[in-house]
């Protein structure tokens, strides 16, 4: 079990203020492209510019800050969480900064880079095989360890409403403000669902501002958990479709589910890096293709937002760094990337 010297509350408070400046306020990247002869734009928040390189920094920071303010995360507590990777990285970094030991339970088939980065922050990583339950097994292991140790803080990202509020108070308002700077009003938003915090939080932000934009959840075509209501198939878009429907996700409040093939997502992410220098992860490729599907539904002149969730550095040992076969029905071969512009947060 990792140990760290206890950091006094006033030091934690000061460090939280410093960390806040390193999380959020990411640029909006407006990608101009041509798809099957139609020129359009997809607007994506560059979330790989957060503290540890992913959108999960927003949620992890907000959960930690809220828990500290409410007295739920005490100075001597160990943070224990189940994750597919990016959340574990975020909590590991925040734990190191705030003086909390961190134990991460994670399925053993996640990328080697994810595991290495978590260890680099001094966290104790415990891998869970498919036979031991995978994602659900990781959650059970975290709960069991908490009962055994005592003085443990469980973020419970899949059920914690602070996850939703992180995006309702930062991601969504930032997106609205950046669109306003461009003279635009969002018609829709689409993002892959891991915990569901992003789509639910952005939907809440839109509703609060009276913006009638449809929010589309996205899942891998190879593993349509959201559409079927249960785990089915396997996929390669790490960080989404984690074998079950999260407790904070309310599909009845969202637009219909969008599906993207994992191979298509890989090809799109490769193309973004190769042609525009935007080194993003596989889920970002999926989100761009999902945004194109939404544009086809909402109208090609519509304003559609999405997320570039993380960068490609965590996937260099995966199929993202290999040649991917083009299959019938893939969208990415018909995407011609033309240019991009960036808009800073307000």
Secondary structure, DSSP 4 states (H G I P E B T S, - for coil): ----PPPPHHHHHHHHHHHHTTSS-PPEEEEEEEETTEEEEEEEEEGGGSTTSBTHHHHHHHHHHHHHHHTSS-TTPEEEEEESSHHHHHHHHHHHHHT--EEEEEETTS-HHHHHHHHHTT-EEEEE-TTTTHHHHHHHHHHHHHHHHSSEEE--TTT-HHHHHHIIIIIHHHHHHHHHHTT---SEEEEE-SSSHHHHHHHHHHHHTT---EEEEEEETTS-HHHHSS--S--S-TTS--SS--TT--GGGSEEEEEE-HHHHHHHHHHHHHHH---B-HHHHHHHHHHHHHHHHH-TTS-EEEEE-BBGGGGTTSGGGS-----TT-SGGGEEEEEEEEE---
